[in-house]
Amino acid sequence: MSSVFEFDQVFDEDYLFFYETFLTAERSDQETEAIVKILNLTPGMRILDVGCGHGRIANRLARRGCRVVGLDRSLRFLNLARQEAQAHGLAAHYVQGDMRRLPMTGIFDAAISWFTSFGYFDDPENHQVLRELFRILKPGGGVIVEMMNRDRLLKEFLPFLVTEREGHLMVDHHRYDPLSGRLETERTVIREGRIRRFRFSVRLFTFPELRDWLEEAGFREVRGFDERGEPYTLAARRMIVTAVKPAM
């Protein structure tokens, strides 16, 4: 089973350049609204955004009055998130770290793993991520995990995907391994006269499988939604799963 993920190659300035075409402000606003609705977030709540990237969700939650901590591996992305938060006086704090060993204790009302930020590692380490999310939540706190809908992806599977912007290209060669449940990608970026190739791999899940993993980590009340916050179906573009840490 492969779990290759060249983090520093994937999450760099080229990622921001190409993904900006579809991670629009409108989409980010809609996703933030879905998170608030599903988790019933209110001003003053302490929120942890794990794999927060450049803060597109975390800073929006901070604008709504939440006290947000964003964690990511990429210092480049964290600096961008900090700059935006400081420019707007937002109550968002950003920490560089590893989601498998969160440098926090059980003080959060909710934890967020958004835009397929879960599944980077091998299965034992992915289980560890869920246990860490459970640990840092207050009793009664909620977690939300958002990722690709594996069933729809396989139904509409494209072995190649080409993204073009301003004459530059990002070409993804996909392969799904049914034995490991992983989507393996070899990415080629052609930009500014430079060609880069690197690989990454993400574990995909059905709802029942992720439900079982969450329950094994200690969570209860697992529910599934689509990208609009409606009940999850096979036709959903994205899969959103929530769960609750039992109150003591």
C-alpha positions as CSV (number, residue, x, y, z in Angstrom):
1,M,0.0,0.0,0.0
2,S,1.4,3.4,-1.0
3,S,1.0,6.5,1.1
4,V,3.5,8.7,-0.7
5,F,2.7,12.4,-0.2
6,E,5.3,15.0,-1.2
7,F,3.8,17.7,1.0
8,D,6.3,20.5,0.2
9,Q,6.0,19.9,-3.5
10,V,2.2,19.8,-3.5
11,F,1.5,22.8,-1.2
12,D,3.5,25.6,-2.7
13,E,2.9,28.7,-4.7
14,D,1.8,26.7,-7.8
15,Y,-1.0,25.1,-5.7
16,L,-2.2,28.6,-4.8
17,F,-1.9,29.8,-8.4
18,F,-3.9,26.9,-10.0
19,Y,-6.4,26.2,-7.2
20,E,-7.4,29.9,-7.0
21,T,-9.5,29.4,-10.1
22,F,-12.0,27.3,-8.3
23,L,-11.4,28.0,-4.6
24,T,-13.2,31.3,-5.1
25,A,-14.4,33.7,-2.5
26,E,-18.0,32.7,-3.2
27,R,-17.2,29.1,-2.7
28,S,-15.3,29.7,0.5
29,D,-18.2,31.8,1.8
30,Q,-20.7,29.0,1.0
31,E,-18.5,26.4,2.6
32,T,-18.1,28.5,5.8
33,E,-21.9,28.9,5.9
34,A,-22.3,25.1,5.7
35,I,-19.8,24.6,8.5
36,V,-21.6,27.1,10.7
37,K,-25.0,25.6,9.9
38,I,-24.0,21.9,10.4
39,L,-22.0,22.4,13.6
40,N,-24.3,25.1,15.0
41,L,-21.3,27.4,15.6
42,T,-21.8,30.6,17.6
43,P,-19.6,33.6,18.4
44,G,-17.0,32.9,21.1
45,M,-16.6,29.2,20.4
46,R,-13.0,27.9,20.1
47,I,-12.4,26.2,16.8
48,L,-9.5,24.2,15.5
49,D,-9.0,24.1,11.8
50,V,-6.6,21.2,11.0
51,G,-4.9,21.5,7.7
52,C,-6.0,25.1,7.5
53,G,-3.9,26.0,4.5
54,H,-3.8,29.7,3.8
55,G,-6.8,30.3,6.2
56,R,-9.6,30.7,3.7
57,I,-12.1,29.0,6.1
58,A,-10.4,29.8,9.4
59,N,-10.4,33.6,8.8
60,R,-14.0,33.5,7.7
61,L,-15.0,31.8,10.9
62,A,-13.0,34.4,12.8
63,R,-15.0,37.1,11.1
64,R,-18.1,35.5,12.5
65,G,-16.8,35.9,16.0
66,C,-15.3,32.4,16.6
67,R,-11.9,32.1,18.3
68,V,-9.9,30.1,15.7
69,V,-6.7,28.2,15.8
70,G,-5.4,27.0,12.4
71,L,-2.8,24.3,12.1
72,D,-0.8,23.4,9.0
73,R,2.5,22.0,7.9
74,S,3.2,24.7,5.3
75,L,4.9,27.9,6.8
76,R,4.2,29.7,3.5
77,F,0.4,29.1,3.8
78,L,0.4,30.0,7.5
79,N,2.1,33.3,6.8
80,L,-0.5,34.2,4.3
81,A,-3.3,33.3,6.8
82,R,-1.6,35.4,9.5
83,Q,-1.2,38.4,7.2
84,E,-4.9,38.3,6.3
85,A,-5.9,37.9,10.0
86,Q,-3.7,40.7,11.1
87,A,-4.9,43.0,8.3
88,H,-8.5,42.6,9.4
89,G,-8.0,42.3,13.2
90,L,-9.3,38.7,13.3
91,A,-9.2,36.5,16.4
92,A,-7.3,33.7,14.5
93,H,-4.0,32.2,15.6
94,Y,-1.9,30.0,13.3
95,V,0.5,27.2,14.4
96,Q,2.9,25.1,12.3
97,G,2.5,21.4,13.3
98,D,1.7,17.8,12.6
99,M,-2.0,16.7,12.7
100,R,-0.8,13.3,14.0
101,R,0.6,15.0,17.1
102,L,-1.5,18.1,17.8
103,P,0.3,20.5,20.2
104,M,-3.0,21.3,22.0
105,T,-5.1,19.9,24.8
106,G,-8.8,19.4,25.2
107,I,-10.0,23.0,24.9
108,F,-11.9,23.2,21.7
109,D,-15.6,23.3,21.0
110,A,-15.2,22.0,17.5
111,A,-12.6,20.7,15.1
112,I,-12.6,21.1,11.3
113,S,-10.8,18.9,8.6
114,W,-11.8,20.5,5.3
115,F,-11.1,20.0,1.6
116,T,-9.8,16.5,1.8
117,S,-7.3,17.3,4.6
118,F,-7.8,13.9,6.1
119,G,-6.3,10.7,4.6
120,Y,-2.7,11.8,3.8
121,F,-1.0,9.0,5.8
122,D,-1.1,5.2,6.1
123,D,-4.1,3.7,7.9
124,P,-2.6,3.5,11.4
125,E,-1.5,7.2,11.2
126,N,-4.9,8.3,9.8
127,H,-6.5,6.5,12.8
128,Q,-4.1,8.5,15.0
129,V,-5.3,11.8,13.5
130,L,-8.9,11.0,14.5
131,R,-7.7,10.1,18.0
132,E,-5.9,13.4,18.2
133,L,-9.0,15.3,17.1
134,F,-11.0,13.5,19.8
135,R,-8.4,14.3,22.4
136,I,-8.4,18.1,21.8
137,L,-12.2,18.5,22.0
138,K,-14.2,19.4,25.0
139,P,-16.8,16.8,26.0
140,G,-19.8,17.5,23.8
141,G,-17.5,19.1,21.1
142,G,-18.0,18.3,17.4
143,V,-15.8,17.3,14.6
144,I,-16.4,17.8,10.9
145,V,-14.5,16.0,8.1
146,E,-15.1,17.0,4.5
147,M,-13.6,15.2,1.5
148,M,-14.3,13.8,-2.0
149,N,-17.3,11.5,-2.4
150,R,-15.4,8.4,-3.3
151,D,-18.5,6.7,-4.9
152,R,-19.2,9.6,-7.3
153,L,-15.5,10.0,-8.1
154,L,-15.2,6.4,-9.1
155,K,-18.4,6.6,-11.2
156,E,-17.0,9.6,-13.1
157,F,-13.4,8.6,-12.9
158,L,-11.0,10.5,-15.1
159,P,-7.4,9.1,-15.3
160,F,-6.1,12.5,-16.5
161,L,-7.2,16.0,-15.4
162,V,-5.7,19.1,-17.0
163,T,-6.0,22.6,-15.4
164,E,-4.9,25.5,-17.5
165,R,-4.4,29.1,-16.3
166,E,-2.9,32.0,-18.2
167,G,-1.1,29.5,-20.5
168,H,0.3,27.5,-17.6
169,L,-0.6,23.8,-17.0
170,M,-1.2,21.5,-14.1
171,V,-1.7,17.9,-15.3
172,D,-2.8,15.1,-12.9
173,H,-2.5,11.4,-13.7
174,H,-4.8,9.5,-11.4
175,R,-4.9,5.9,-10.4
176,Y,-7.3,4.4,-7.8
177,D,-6.0,1.4,-5.9
178,P,-9.0,-0.7,-4.8
179,L,-6.9,-2.8,-2.4
180,S,-5.7,0.2,-0.4
181,G,-8.6,2.6,-1.0
182,R,-6.1,5.2,-2.1
183,L,-6.2,7.7,-5.0
184,E,-2.7,7.9,-6.3
185,T,-1.8,11.0,-8.3
186,E,1.3,12.0,-10.3
187,R,1.2,15.7,-10.9
188,T,3.1,17.6,-13.6
189,V,3.2,21.4,-13.3
190,I,4.4,23.5,-16.3
191,R,4.8,27.1,-15.3
192,E,7.2,30.0,-16.0
193,G,9.3,27.7,-18.3
194,R,9.8,25.2,-15.5
195,I,8.5,21.6,-15.3
196,R,8.0,19.9,-12.0
197,R,6.8,16.3,-11.3
198,F,5.8,14.9,-7.9
199,R,3.4,12.4,-6.3
200,F,0.7,12.3,-3.6
201,S,-1.7,9.8,-2.4
202,V,-5.0,10.2,-0.4
203,R,-7.1,7.6,1.4
204,L,-10.7,7.8,0.3
205,F,-13.7,6.5,2.3
206,T,-17.3,5.4,2.1
207,F,-19.5,6.9,4.7
208,P,-19.9,3.6,6.7
209,E,-16.1,3.1,6.8
210,L,-15.4,6.7,8.0
211,R,-18.2,6.3,10.5
212,D,-16.6,3.2,11.9
213,W,-13.2,4.9,12.2
214,L,-14.7,7.8,14.0
215,E,-16.6,5.6,16.4
216,E,-13.4,3.6,17.0
217,A,-11.7,6.9,18.0
218,G,-14.4,7.4,20.6
219,F,-16.9,9.7,18.7
220,R,-20.6,9.1,18.6
221,E,-23.7,10.6,16.7
222,V,-22.0,10.3,13.3
223,R,-23.9,12.0,10.5
224,G,-23.4,12.5,6.8
225,F,-24.1,15.6,4.6
226,D,-23.5,16.8,1.1
227,E,-21.8,20.0,0.2
228,R,-25.0,22.0,0.8
229,G,-25.5,20.6,4.2
230,E,-28.3,18.3,3.1
231,P,-28.4,14.6,3.9
232,Y,-25.6,12.7,2.1
233,T,-26.4,10.7,-1.0
234,L,-24.3,9.0,-3.7
235,A,-24.9,11.9,-6.0
236,A,-23.2,14.4,-3.6
237,R,-20.1,16.1,-5.0
238,R,-18.5,16.1,-1.6
239,M,-19.0,14.1,1.6
240,I,-19.2,15.9,4.9
241,V,-19.2,13.7,8.1
242,T,-19.8,15.0,11.6
243,A,-19.4,13.4,15.0
244,V,-19.6,14.3,18.7
245,K,-17.3,13.6,21.6
246,P,-19.6,12.2,24.3
247,A,-20.3,14.5,27.2
248,M,-19.0,13.2,30.5
